[in-house]
Amino acid sequence: MYVTQPIVNINGTIHTSSSEAKISVFDRGLLFGDSAYEVTLAYDGVVLLLEQHLDRLWRSLAGLYIEPSFSKQLLADEIIRSVHLKSSAQSYVRIMVTRGEANKMGLDPDFSGPTNFIIIVLEHHPHPQEWYDDGVKLAFAKGVIRNDQRALDPKIKTGNYLNNFMAYMSGKAQKAYETILLNSEGVVSECSTSNIWMVRTKNSDPQQVVVQTPPVSAGILEGITRDCVLQVAQQANIEVVQEIFYPVDLLNAQECFITSATRMIIPVSSIGDHPIGSGRPGVVTLKLLALYKNFVENYIKVNQ
């Protein structure tokens, strides 16, 4: 049986009414952001890169000292079961794991019960085509820097998302689609909800270009889509380096684009009022977008 409503799976119980899907107000994910999560898409019932997302989820949980009270396989089975109930060709899939309900108020994790998982499956509508045809505007965050790795490690995809949210609001105030975060050393790290890339000339030769994205050490979440773009670029003999760069490097780039699980590759036309390159999606960006789309199509075919 297929349903058109949003699906919420809480610890294996499926809810097709949002008003019936409930979790305790004492859950530590709500009280302290004490949780980890993943987001991906499903195409005709095939969850894109589910294994990779669950592997990263388990790494995030380990980074938060959360020991799941269920297996990775059980969670995978519940995700697939939930996705298969949807009638949409494309679905947005959000997976959350919290430390569980607190039986006493306080930070001590011993005050919590067994872990909870929540799976949300929604119909995913295609993004506006003009994002890909014309590019989008980014802005540098004002008054917000990326979390220092010694504070809250950006490699952990945690439910404590306020750093990203505050950056996003800074960009929204500048009428930008996405916001670029710098780390404490002024190095470009990532955007509030995506990884960032640039295309620059090599050896001052306009005929030679290299694609560059910040390394993990710059304070980024190691995106699953980012990893896939690195792979498809390598297979296509497109040179890619993971090296630090600064705002001035980005402003002088020939091309710029962002990547995320729900948006694939989106070209960037400007940062603030400064056009990037020609101010239009670049040749390398569009080639990588086509390669990534082909990767997704092949993945779906193989896993159907």
Residue pairs with C-beta under 8 A, 6 or more apart in sequence:
1 85
2 85
2 86
2 87
3 16
3 85
3 86
3 87
4 86
4 87
4 88
4 123
5 16
5 17
5 18
6 16
6 18
6 120
6 121
6 122
6 123
7 14
7 15
7 16
7 82
7 85
7 86
7 119
7 120
7 121
7 122
8 14
8 15
8 16
8 18
8 21
8 118
8 119
8 120
8 121
9 15
9 78
9 79
9 81
9 82
9 117
9 118
9 119
9 120
9 121
10 21
10 22
10 23
10 116
10 117
10 118
10 119
11 116
11 117
12 78
14 81
14 82
14 85
15 21
16 85
23 29
23 30
23 98
23 116
23 118
24 101
26 101
26 102
26 103
27 98
27 100
27 101
27 102
27 116
28 34
28 35
28 98
28 99
28 100
28 101
28 102
28 109
28 112
29 35
29 96
29 98
29 99
29 116
29 159
30 98
31 102
32 107
32 160
33 158
33 159
33 160
33 161
33 162
34 64
34 66
34 98
34 99
34 109
34 112
34 159
34 160
35 64
35 66
35 96
35 97
35 98
35 99
35 158
35 159
35 160
36 57
36 60
36 61
36 63
36 64
36 66
36 96
36 97
36 156
36 157
36 158
36 159
37 57
37 94
37 95
37 96
37 97
37 157
37 158
37 159
38 53
38 54
38 56
38 57
38 94
38 95
38 157
39 92
39 93
39 94
39 95
39 261
39 262
40 47
40 48
40 49
40 50
40 53
40 93
40 95
40 224
40 261
40 262
41 47
41 48
41 90
41 91
41 92
41 93
41 124
41 261
41 262
42 48
42 83
42 86
42 90
42 91
42 93
42 121
43 89
43 90
43 296
43 300
44 89
44 300
44 304
45 80
45 83
45 84
45 86
45 304
46 299
46 300
46 303
46 304
47 79
47 80
47 83
47 93
48 261
48 296
48 299
48 300
49 224
49 228
49 261
49 299
50 76
50 79
50 80
51 76
52 224
52 227
53 95
53 224
53 261
54 72
54 75
54 76
54 95
56 157
56 222
56 224
57 95
57 97
57 157
58 68
58 72
59 155
59 156
60 156
60 157
60 158
61 67
61 68
61 97
63 153
63 155
63 156
64 99
64 156
64 158
65 109
66 97
66 99
66 109
66 115
67 115
68 75
68 97
68 115
68 117
69 100
69 114
69 115
70 115
70 117
75 95
75 97
75 117
78 117
78 119
79 93
79 95
79 119
82 93
82 119
82 121
83 91
83 93
83 121
85 121
86 121
86 123
88 123
88 124
90 123
90 124
90 125
90 126
91 121
91 122
91 123
91 124
92 120
92 121
92 122
92 123
92 124
92 262
93 119
93 120
93 121
94 118
94 119
94 120
94 121
94 122
95 117
95 118
95 119
96 117
96 118
96 119
96 120
96 159
97 115
97 116
97 117
97 118
98 115
98 116
98 117
98 118
98 159
99 109
99 112
99 115
100 112
100 113
100 114
100 115
100 116
101 112
101 113
101 116
102 111
102 112
102 113
103 111
103 112
103 113
104 111
105 111
124 262
127 263
127 266
131 177
131 263
131 266
131 267
132 266
132 267
132 281
132 289
133 281
134 267
134 269
134 280
134 281
135 266
135 267
135 268
135 269
135 270
135 276
135 279
135 280
135 281
136 177
136 178
136 258
136 266
136 267
136 268
136 269
137 175
137 176
137 177
137 268
137 269
137 270
137 271
137 272
138 171
138 176
138 177
138 178
138 179
138 180
138 191
138 196
138 256
138 258
138 268
138 270
138 271
138 272
139 170
139 171
139 174
139 175
139 176
139 178
139 179
139 180
139 271
139 272
140 179
140 180
140 182
140 247
140 271
140 272
141 166
141 167
141 170
141 171
141 179
141 180
141 181
141 182
141 192
142 170
142 173
142 174
143 170
144 163
144 166
144 167
144 170
144 181
145 181
145 182
145 183
145 184
146 154
146 163
146 167
146 181
146 182
146 183
146 184
146 189
146 190
146 219
146 220
147 153
147 154
147 163
147 219
148 183
148 184
148 219
149 155
149 219
152 158
152 160
152 163
154 189
154 190
154 219
154 220
154 221
155 216
155 220
155 221
155 222
157 221
164 192
164 193
165 192
167 179
167 181
167 191
167 192
168 178
168 179
168 192
168 193
170 179
171 177
171 178
171 179
171 180
171 192
172 179
174 272
176 272
178 191
178 192
178 193
178 194
178 258
179 191
179 192
180 188
180 190
180 191
180 196
180 247
180 250
180 271
181 188
181 189
181 190
181 191
181 192
182 188
182 189
182 247
183 189
183 218
183 219
186 246
186 247
187 214
187 218
187 219
187 244
187 245
187 246
188 196
188 214
188 218
188 244
188 245
188 246
188 247
188 249
188 250
189 214
189 218
189 219
189 220
190 196
190 214
190 218
190 219
190 220
190 221
191 258
193 260
194 223
194 258
194 259
194 260
194 263
194 266
195 213
195 214
195 220
195 221
195 223
195 225
195 226
195 258
195 259
195 260
196 213
196 214
196 250
196 256
196 257
196 258
197 211
197 212
197 213
197 229
197 256
197 257
197 258
197 259
198 211
198 212
198 213
198 245
198 249
198 250
198 253
198 254
198 255
198 256
199 209
199 210
199 211
199 212
199 253
199 254
199 255
199 256
199 277
199 282
199 284
199 285
200 209
200 210
200 212
200 249
200 252
200 253
200 254
201 208
201 209
201 210
201 254
202 208
202 209
202 210
202 239
209 239
209 254
209 284
210 239
210 240
210 241
211 233
211 238
211 239
211 240
211 241
211 284
211 288
212 240
212 241
212 242
212 243
212 245
213 226
213 230
213 240
213 241
213 242
214 220
214 242
214 243
214 244
214 245
215 242
215 243
215 244
216 222
216 242
217 244
218 244
223 259
223 260
223 261
224 261
225 259
225 260
225 261
225 264
225 265
225 292
226 259
228 292
228 295
229 240
229 259
229 265
229 288
229 292
230 240
230 242
231 295
232 288
232 291
232 292
232 294
232 295
233 239
233 240
233 288
233 291
234 240
235 291
236 287
236 291
238 284
238 287
238 288
250 256
250 271
250 276
251 271
251 274
251 276
253 276
253 277
254 276
254 277
254 282
254 284
255 267
255 268
255 276
255 277
255 281
255 282
255 283
255 284
255 285
256 267
256 268
256 271
256 276
256 277
256 285
257 265
257 266
257 267
257 268
257 281
257 285
257 288
257 289
258 265
258 266
258 268
259 265
259 266
264 289
264 292
264 293
264 296
265 285
265 288
265 289
265 292
267 280
267 281
267 282
267 285
267 286
267 289
268 276
269 275
269 276
269 279
269 280
269 281
270 276
270 279
